[in-house]
Every structure is written in C-alpha cells, then in structure tokens.
Amino acid sequence: QQQIILQERPNGMPDERTFQFKEVEVGEPKENEVLLKTLYISVDPYMRGRMSDGPSYVEPFQVGEPLNGGVVAQVVDSASDQLNKGDIVRGNLAFQEYHIVEASSLSKVDTNGLNPSTALGILGMPGLTAYFGMMHIGKPQEGETVVVSGAAGAVGQVAGQLAKKAGARVIGIVGSKEKAAYITDTLGYDAAVEYKEGNLSSQLKAACPNGIDVYYENVGGEISDAVWPLLNTFARVPVCGAISSYNLKEGEEDIGLRVQSFLIKSRVLMQGFIVGDFSKHFKEAYKFLAQGVSSGELKFEETIKEGFQAIPDAFLGLFSGENIGKQLVKVADG
Ligand code: NDP
C-alpha cells in the first residue's frame, strides 16, 4: 500500500519535487484499534501553509513524513467495540491507502443516504467554516449586499447560499464563466463577477450599486483591494483565507492597497478566524447544514479526481482554480 510524503519544502508553487509516493506495510489492529481503507482524501488550501515550516495555527508537515488531513475511510477489520466492520469514519489521518488507528481518534459518519464524500465538504470542515464565518461574523441582514470571493469553491459555495437564506443580495467573485454560471444558476447568487476578465473594480461597482455590507474574504490580494473602497458603514469582513498569497516565494511580500482608511471611515469590523475556534458550536452547525442538504435547499458540487496518485494534481488544481465546489480524491469504493 502507498502513502504520499513531503519530499522537499516548496519555495513558491509546489511541484513534482514536493511530493513522493512510498510503499509501506500495514499490520493488524491491536486492542481498541481498527484497520481502515481510505475512500476519499480531502486536499485543502491550508495544506500549502503546512508545507512551509513557519509558525502557524497547525503543525507543519515534516520532510520525509506523510502528508495528513481530512480522510473518509471504511473499517475493514476492528479490534474495538466502538466500531464495526463496514462503518464509515472520518479522521485526520496520514494520506495513505490503509491505516491502523485507535478507534477513539475517529468519528463515525452517518451518511444518511448521501455519498460519504460529503463528510469532507458541505457536511465537513469547509461547510462549518462557511457557516461560522458568515453567520457568526458576517451576520448578513435582509436587504444587505454580501460579496463572497472564491465563491464557487468548497467554502464559498456554502457561504453565499447562507447569505441568500438570510435575505441578502449576494454577489460572487469567481475565476471562470463556468463558475459564474454555477453560482448564479444553481446556487442562486444574484450576480457573478469574473476577476480574470479584468476591470474588477468597475465590474464590482456595477454589481454592487448600494455598496457592500459583508465581504466574505477567501482570496486576498488585488481582488480584495477592489472590495475595500466599496465597503459600507458598519460592514463586516470575515477573513477566512488569502489563497492568492499562499505560494509567494521567500522574500516576496503581499503588498496591496492600504486598507486602514477604508476601515476607519466606514467603521468596518474585520475579523480573521479559524473554524476550530467555534468547536463548541459544531453540533448545531452540522444539524443546520444537514437539514439544508436533505431538504435540497443547500446545493453543492464536488470535483473528484480518481486514484491515490492524483493527490498532487488535485492539490495543485486548487491554485489554478480547476475545482468547482469541494476538491477530493477518490481512492477506493466503499
Ligand atoms: P476552494 O474550493 O475555494 O479552492 C480554491 C479556489 O480559490 C480555486 O478554485 C480558485 O477559484 C481560487 N483561487 C486559487 N488561486 C487564486 C488566486 N491566486 N486568486 C484568487 N482566487 C484564487 O478552497 P476552499 O473552499 O477549501 O478554501 C477557500 C479559502 O478558505 C482558502 O483561502 C482557505 O485557505 C480558506 N479556509 C479557511 C479556513 C479557516 O478556518 N479560516 C478553513 C477552510 C478554508 P477561482 O477559479 O474562482 O479563482
């Protein structure tokens, strides 16, 4: 069975030298352990930060050690009374095809007729992130204008729909025509702005004639520089991510528009957050999202690459915008 390790820390965009596949043995489960077969692996933008060794809110990956992150797997052998053969579980696990782990480190996934992949997307970390950023920090009100960047991605697709549900007018910033059609036709966004078409400032101004009350920030950089001048009095800015800066080379700086004067003039509240900050409220958020999905009110997409070997490609595709909705790698059938 295979695992994927961090071969070398990248400087700038990761490439083939960053990753290496390795054959490893898998043993037998001892008491309280289970043997798992990986079904889906989640590739996420934050993994890029872990490939560098600077201080952050998650431990960096170690060179020569396997990457790890969100995995959905099936129990194929159990020496624990907590889990049975056939159960589907989610865990933060090494990226490999089979695992032996303590049952207590896993959470059982109740698929409710849905594909288990949803436990890594809309009913997993990205869905929760959208929920807390939008509902606890953005707090959209009826009639307000909400802008979401990275609007067709795993987090963005949920964030925009939550703002719609709250009665706001919602505009999404995306990188392609296909994504623009997805967010307006399927997700119900009121308008889409394509940043690769150029003239972002004037496109955004035209799409937001009443200014912007909530800006759900996923990307940073020049895209967000076009947002700051349009922020209304008492606007809220949940700062969820800044993907445009994740692959800067050593010594390159993320310099943009100076934002302070806009924040002061409009008394804007800008707050960075990490989804884990809200762990006390995970249950209520899961329930809310699961109800939305089962009633059909919350829509979502997944982009799935097949095979363990597709991990580097799937990960790098996040930075060229290949994915619509949550990017996953399917490793095996359940
Ligand atoms: P996405 O599914 O949104 O995938 C990334 C998308 O970002 C791409 O599809 C692409 O869409 C866009 N993108 C890539 N490079 C750039 C760039 N240079 N400039 C502008 N857009 C770019 O990922 P997630 O939904 O998983 O994550 C979205 C953001 O949320 C990330 O910044 C991530 O780090 C952050 N995050 C934060 C969490 C937290 O706890 N704070 C938790 C989870 C995610 P397009 O084609 O539109 O350019």
Boltz pocket constraint, residues with backbone or C-beta under 6 A from the ligand:
constraints:
  - pocket:
      binder: B
      contacts: [[A, 43], [A, 44], [A, 45], [A, 46], [A, 125], [A, 126], [A, 129], [A, 150], [A, 151], [A, 152], [A, 153], [A, 154], [A, 155], [A, 156], [A, 173], [A, 174], [A, 175], [A, 176], [A, 179], [A, 217], [A, 218], [A, 219], [A, 220], [A, 221], [A, 223], [A, 239], [A, 240], [A, 241], [A, 242], [A, 243], [A, 244], [A, 245], [A, 273], [A, 274], [A, 275], [A, 276], [A, 317], [A, 318], [A, 319], [A, 320], [A, 321], [A, 322], [A, 323], [A, 324], [A, 325], [A, 326], [A, 327]]
      max_distance: 6.0
